[in-house]
Amino acid sequence: MRCTIRSAAALLTGGILLLTPLAASAQQPGGDQKPPEQAQGEQKPDDQKAAEQAKAEQAEAAKAIADYKEAAEKLPGSAGAPECVWTGRRIASLLWRDDIDTARRYIDLYDRFGCSAEHLKLVFRCVIQQGPIDPKAADRLASRVHNCWIAPEEATTASSQTTIGPTTKTGTIPN
């Protein structure tokens, strides 16, 4: 019994000795504390960053809405419906990146929405015919899919016209 009381007393004393300097240092004013005016001045850039970020998000949302409106105006039938545009673009991107399983899941949604399978074929053909893309440049793939979605025939003919020329190598297989 005596050993347990001694060990409990030693633990309690050790705990008090360890906590006393910590409590004292926590109560001391820090060397880098600033007057309230400066502290508020430093918060303004954070508020400005938040406001700029909110503006950027609003601009991005407005751009997405404009993209959907453009598709609805230019495309006939269901190909211009927002749900078809959204899923169709993802399907084309996933197919380009060889993510067939996920693309199939999206194709089920695409079919369930009653979207045009023929338009999806044209879009993917357009994306493929424009040639390879840098795998690290996701923006380029997104813009290519967007352009092909809006006008698959125009983008295909424009890209094929730019590749026509002195490209007659024999014995090589393109990537």
C-alpha positions, 0 to 999 in steps of 0.5 A: 500500500505504501508503494502505491501512495508514494508512486502516486505522490511522485506522479502528482508532484512531477505533473505539477512541476511539469505543468507550472512552467507551461502555464507561466509561459502561456500567460506571458505576452508574446513578443509578436503581438500587435496592436488591434489596428495592425491585427485588423489590417492583416485580416483585410488581405484575408478578407480581400482574398476571400472576396476575390475567390468568391468573385472567381467562383461566380465568374466560373459559374457564369461561364458554365451557365453561358456554356450550357446556353450556347450548347442549347442554342447551337445544338438540335434536340437533346444534345443541347440539354444541360444534363446531356452536355454535362454527362457527354463531356465527361464521357468523352474525357473519360474515354480519351483517358482510357477510363472505360469503366467510369465512362460506361457508368456515365453512358448509362446516365446519358441514355437514361436522360434520353441524350443523343448517342449519335452526337456522343459518337461524333464528339468522341470522333472529333476529339480523337481526330485532333491528335494527341494531347499532353496528359498533364494539360487537363485544360486542353482536353476540356477545351477540346471536348467543349469545342467538339461538343458544340460543333463536332463537324467543324472542329474535325474538318479544321483539325484535318485541314491543319494536319494535311501537308508534308507528313508523308513518313513511311515505316512509322506508326503514330502514337 
